[in-house]
C-alpha cells in the first residue's frame, strides 16, 4: 500500500517529465522548420516556453529538465557545427549559459506562483466550506445536529473518514461504527482518554491501527469539552505527510471552533443538555412517585371494598355512604395516577405496541366493561356490524384510548344522556366513533384538546381531571398507526370523537381457517 | 359458604402487611380460613406443610419473583393459584398463566372481584376432583361427557372445531385461557401465533351461543391475554350466596 502510494507519485512525476520532453521536441521541430524556411538565426530563447509551462504545471524538476534539453537541442540542431553537441563560438556558449540561468530563475518563480495559487484556491474552498458549516450551525436544532455538522464539515474539508464522539459515555457505549466509519478499538480507547480530559497535548495523538491506518484523535476544541472528540483516519501516511495533515487539521479545527465560539454554540449545547436532564429527572420523579402512591392505594381501595360489604355496616346507611366515598375517591385517584404513569411512559421510553390480530368488537366491549361503573347513568347505544374486519393493532392500547374517550364523554355530558359507540370499515380504515350529547366544543377548543394538560376552560370549575386523557389517547392511537379526530357542531351540541385505524388485508385468511376438519 | 362444607383454606402471599390485613378480613367475613406469608420462601414452606385449597400470590415479593412461587408450587401441587398483577403487563400475565397460574386480578382490585375469581377456581377444582361432566354458563350448558351443548334447553349444532374450542374453555370455565393454549389445543402447536384463526372462530361461535353477539356475556375477551367463559363467582357456588356481586 505504501509502495503503491509512492509509485503513484513517481508516475505523476514521470508523466510531467515525459510531457515536458514532448514539448521540447515540438518546440525544436517548429524552430527547426522556421530556421530552414526563413534562414533566421538560432532561437534558444524559445525554449523558455516549455520551461515556464513545465514549471507552472509540474514543478521545478521537469522545468530544469526542459532547460537542459533545450540547451542540448540548441547545441545539437542550431549551433555550428550542426548535428553535434560541440559549439564552436564562445559567444554562443555564453548565450546558452545565460539561457540556463534565466530558465532556472523563471522556473523557480513560476513554481512558487503555482504553489501560491494552489494555497489560495484551497483557502477559498475552506472558506466556502466554513461558510456552509456556519449556515448549517445556524439552523441546528439540537446538540446532535451541531455534532453532526462538525463531523460533516471536517469530513468534507479533510476528505478523510471522520467520526465525532460527544463524550466519554458516547465513546464507551459505541460499538465502533460511527456515521459509516469503522473506528478500531485502540482508537476508541484513546477517544475515551481524550474525552475524559486526560490528553495533555492540544494537537491530539496519532494511533496506529491494526489495518495499518494511522488515526488522529484530538479534542475538537482545547477550550471547551462540549464539542466532543474527533477521530480522523489519516490513511497510510508517512511521518512527514501525517505531520502536514495534522497542521491542516489544526487549521480547520481552529476555524471551526472560532465559528462555534462566535455563535455561542458551547453555551447552547450546555443549556440543552441541562434541559434534557431536567426532563429526565421530572419523568423519573413522576414514575417513582406514581408507583409509591399506587401501593398504598391498593390497600385503601381493597379495604374500602371489604368494609362496604361488611355485615356490621349492613344497617349503617351513613357509615356505608362514607365507605363508598372512600372507595370512589380512591378509584378516582388511582385513575389520575394511572394517567400520570401512562404519560411518563409515553414521554420517557416511548410506547412499544404489542401488535396482534384483534376483533374491533372485543376492543369496544372490553373498554365499555372497564367504564361500566362510570357510565352507569348514561345510555350506551352500540352499533357494531357483524362483519367488521379484523385489525392488526395493540388491542390493549386501543382499548385504553377508548376508555379515555369514554371518560371524556361522561365528564362533559349530562347524566341520563346517550353515548353512541359505532364501528365501521371504510376505504381500508377502521373507524370507531364515540358520540355524546354533551357540552360540545368551540372551534378554538377543538384544536386545543390534544395538548398535554389541556382542560376545557369553560367547564373547568365543574369537572375534574388532569387534562392528560386525550393527550394519552392520541399517543396510544398514533402508536398503532391511527389518528383521532374530534368534531363538534358547537357548544352544547355534543361531540363526536373518531378513531381511525388501518385495516391490513392480510386478515382475509378466512377461507383457510374455514376448513373445519 | 354453605355450612355443610368445610371452610376453604386460602394462602395469601404478599409483602405488604396492609394488603394481607384487608384480604384476611375480607376472606374471613366470607367464611374462609386464611394463612399468610410475607415472602416467597415462607409461602412455599407453608404450602408444603399444610393442606391448602387456594393460593393468592403478589408478583412483587422481596426474596423472589411471584412467578417463581407459581412455578415451584405448581411443580408438586395442582392447588388453584391466583396472581395479583399490575396493569399493562399482558405479556407477563400470559407468561404466568403458562407457568400454571389459574387466573389473575389486576391491582388495585375490589374484594368482590377477587372473591368471584376465587370461587370460580375453587369450583373448577371441585368439579375436576368429582368428575362432574356438565358446565353451566348462564343459559348455556355444556356436557363434556356426551359432547352436547344446550342453549336454553335447545340443542346447538357446532362444527368439530367450534366444539373443541368451547370444550377447552369449559374445562377452565370461569378462568382465563390464553390464546396460545387455545390455538395449540384446537389447531395444533404450529398455529400458536395465528391469532386471527381464533378471532374468526370465536366470532362464529358467539353467533351461535350469545344472545347478543355484539356485546358478548358468555364467551368474553381478555384483551391481549385470551378468553374466558364468564362463569360468575355466584354461579359457581350454585347461587348459594351472592352478597357482594359486581361491586367493581
Interface residues (C-beta under 8 A of the other chain):
Chain A: X294 X295 X296 X297 X298 X299 X301 X302 X303 X305 X306 X308 X309 X310 X311 X327 X330 X334 X338 X345 X354 X356 X357 X358 X359 X361 X362 X363 X365 X366 X368 X373 X382 X384 X386 X390 X394 X395 X396 X399 X507 X509 X510 X513 X514 X516 X517
Chain B: X16 X18 X19 X21 X22 X23 X25 X26 X29 X86 X87 X88 X90 X91 X107 X108 X109 X110 X111 X112 X159 X160 X161 X162 X179 X194 X195 X196 X197 X199 X200 X201 X202 X203 X207 X213 X214 X215 X216 X220 X221 X222 X223 X224 X243 X244 X247 X248
